[in-house]
Amino acid sequence: MSVIVGVGIDIVEVARIRRLLERWSVAFERRVFTEIELGRATGRARFHRLAARFAAKEAVMKALGVGWRDLAWRDIEVRNDGAGRPEVYLRGGAAHAAESLRVRTVRVSLSHSESYATAIAICEGPDREDAS
C-alpha cells in the first residue's frame, strides 16, 4: 500500500484566468502552459479547462511542499490519458522535489463550474514495506 506524502488543494476563479489570458495572451500562455495543455483547451470551455490546469499546478506545488521560486510553471504538466483522466508529468524543479520526497505517483482530480475551477493533488510515495 502506497504512503501519501502530500496533499494539495486549489481553487481559482475562471474569470481571473480569462482576464490574464486576455490581457497577456501569448506571454501568459507560454509561461504557464505547455503545448499539450493548450491543445486540450479548445472551444467554449477553453478558459475553464485552462483554469482547472492552473489550479492543478498549484495543487501539485502544495502537495510537493514547494513554491514557485523552486520551479517553473511548465515543470508541472497536466495531460489526459486515453480515457480522458488527468495525468501529471513532472520535470525540472518539480521532478527534483518529487524525487527528494520519494514520490512515485502524483494523482490529480479536476473540476470546474461556470465560476470556479478546483483541483486536488495527492502525492504517493513508496509502499509501506519499501519506506524504511
C-alpha positions as CSV (number, residue, x, y, z in Angstrom):
1,M,0.0,0.0,0.0
2,S,1.4,3.4,-1.0
3,V,2.0,6.1,1.5
4,I,0.5,9.6,1.0
5,V,3.4,12.0,1.0
6,G,1.4,15.2,0.4
7,V,-2.0,16.6,-0.4
8,G,-2.7,19.9,-2.2
9,I,-6.0,21.7,-2.9
10,D,-6.5,24.8,-5.0
11,I,-9.4,26.8,-6.3
12,V,-9.2,29.6,-8.8
13,E,-11.8,32.0,-10.4
14,V,-12.3,31.2,-14.1
15,A,-12.7,35.0,-14.7
16,R,-9.2,35.6,-13.2
17,I,-7.6,33.3,-15.7
18,R,-9.7,34.7,-18.5
19,R,-8.5,38.2,-17.7
20,L,-4.9,37.1,-17.5
21,L,-5.2,35.4,-20.9
22,E,-7.0,38.3,-22.5
23,R,-4.5,40.8,-21.1
24,W,-1.2,38.9,-21.5
25,S,-2.4,36.4,-24.1
26,V,0.6,34.6,-25.6
27,A,3.1,35.6,-22.9
28,F,1.0,34.2,-20.1
29,E,0.1,31.1,-22.1
30,R,3.7,30.3,-23.0
31,R,5.0,30.9,-19.4
32,V,2.3,28.8,-17.7
33,F,1.0,26.1,-20.0
34,T,2.7,23.5,-22.2
35,E,1.7,22.9,-25.9
36,I,-0.2,19.8,-24.8
37,E,-2.2,21.7,-22.2
38,L,-3.0,24.4,-24.7
39,G,-4.0,21.8,-27.2
40,R,-6.6,20.4,-24.8
41,A,-8.1,23.8,-24.0
42,T,-10.3,24.5,-27.0
43,G,-13.9,25.5,-27.7
44,R,-16.3,27.2,-25.4
45,A,-14.8,25.7,-22.3
46,R,-11.2,27.0,-23.1
47,F,-10.9,29.3,-20.1
48,H,-12.5,26.7,-17.7
49,R,-10.0,24.0,-18.9
50,L,-7.0,26.3,-18.5
51,A,-8.2,27.5,-15.1
52,A,-8.5,23.8,-14.0
53,R,-5.0,23.1,-15.2
54,F,-3.7,26.2,-13.4
55,A,-5.4,25.0,-10.2
56,A,-3.9,21.6,-10.7
57,K,-0.4,23.1,-11.0
58,E,-0.9,25.0,-7.8
59,A,-2.3,21.9,-6.0
60,V,0.6,19.8,-7.1
61,M,3.0,22.5,-5.9
62,K,1.3,22.5,-2.5
63,A,1.4,18.7,-2.3
64,L,5.1,18.7,-3.0
65,G,5.6,21.5,-0.4
66,V,7.4,23.8,-2.8
67,G,6.9,27.3,-4.0
68,W,7.2,28.8,-7.5
69,R,10.6,30.1,-6.6
70,D,11.7,26.4,-6.7
71,L,10.2,25.6,-10.1
72,A,8.7,26.9,-13.3
73,W,5.0,26.7,-14.1
74,R,5.7,24.4,-17.0
75,D,7.6,22.0,-14.7
76,I,4.1,20.6,-14.0
77,E,2.1,19.4,-16.9
78,V,-1.4,18.1,-16.8
79,R,-2.3,15.8,-19.6
80,N,-5.2,13.4,-20.2
81,D,-4.8,9.6,-20.7
82,G,-6.6,7.7,-23.3
83,A,-9.8,7.6,-21.2
84,G,-9.7,11.3,-20.5
85,R,-8.4,11.1,-16.9
86,P,-5.9,13.8,-15.9
87,E,-2.3,12.7,-15.5
88,V,0.6,14.7,-14.1
89,Y,4.0,14.8,-15.6
90,L,6.9,16.5,-13.7
91,R,10.2,17.9,-14.9
92,G,12.8,20.3,-13.7
93,G,12.3,21.6,-10.2
94,A,9.0,19.7,-9.7
95,A,10.7,16.4,-10.6
96,H,13.6,17.2,-8.3
97,A,11.2,18.0,-5.4
98,A,9.2,14.7,-6.1
99,E,12.4,12.7,-6.1
100,S,13.6,14.2,-2.8
101,L,10.3,13.2,-1.2
102,R,10.4,9.7,-2.9
103,V,7.1,10.5,-4.7
104,R,6.3,7.7,-7.1
105,T,2.9,8.9,-8.4
106,V,1.0,12.2,-8.4
107,R,-2.7,11.9,-8.8
108,V,-4.9,14.8,-9.6
109,S,-8.7,15.5,-9.8
110,L,-10.0,18.5,-11.7
111,S,-13.4,20.1,-11.7
112,H,-14.9,23.4,-12.8
113,S,-18.2,25.2,-12.7
114,E,-19.1,28.4,-14.5
115,S,-17.2,30.5,-12.0
116,Y,-14.5,28.3,-10.3
117,A,-12.0,25.6,-11.2
118,T,-10.7,23.3,-8.5
119,A,-8.0,20.7,-8.2
120,I,-6.9,18.2,-5.7
121,A,-3.5,16.6,-5.9
122,I,-2.2,13.6,-3.9
123,C,1.5,12.6,-4.0
124,E,2.0,8.9,-3.2
125,G,5.4,7.6,-2.0
126,P,6.9,4.2,-1.7
127,D,4.9,1.2,-0.4
128,R,4.9,0.8,3.3
129,E,7.3,-2.1,3.2
130,D,9.7,0.0,0.9
131,A,9.5,3.1,3.1
132,S,12.2,2.0,5.6
